[in-house]
Amino acid sequence: MLSLLDKKIIRLVSRDMPLVDRPFRHLAKKAGIKEQALINRIKAYKKRGLLRKFSAVLNHRKAGFVANAMCVWDVPESSVVKAGKIIAGFCEVSHCYQRKKYPGWNYNLYAMVHGKTKDECIKTAKKISKKIGFSDYKILFSSREFKKTGVIY
């Protein structure tokens, strides 16, 4: 059972982190507790499986990366983990994940590739394909962004 303080902390850490030298101290103050107490609670949430991760979302368009492509590969199940780790290691890739294959759509390994131009994305997809050793892939370029927000509790 979560206490009122737990719920308050979860709401605070699920929003954008403040751009200050000590963001946890800033959040702790808002929660009405000491910084170390906040950190201890966050560690406890992690240990209990309530918190999976902290992450940052880069506004890639504002940073100059205006070309985005969801690249998909057909990779044998036995090679998905190894290929996924290789793909995730590319700095141009913001996220990489596995999905099920479906009739007429044999792609099971997905990666969002960012670049300053479409050509950069194409070159990155080719480099990835060569490095993982699987050449059956598609590049799906983004044409419009409708929403980019995290989950709010």
PyMOL commands that set and color helices and strands:
alter all, ss='L'
color gray80, all
select helices_A, chain A and resi 4-13+23-31+35-48+77-88+118-132
alter helices_A, ss='H'
color red, helices_A
select strands_A, chain A and resi 67-73+93-98+109-115+137-141
alter strands_A, ss='S'
color yellow, strands_A
deselect
rebuild
show_as cartoon
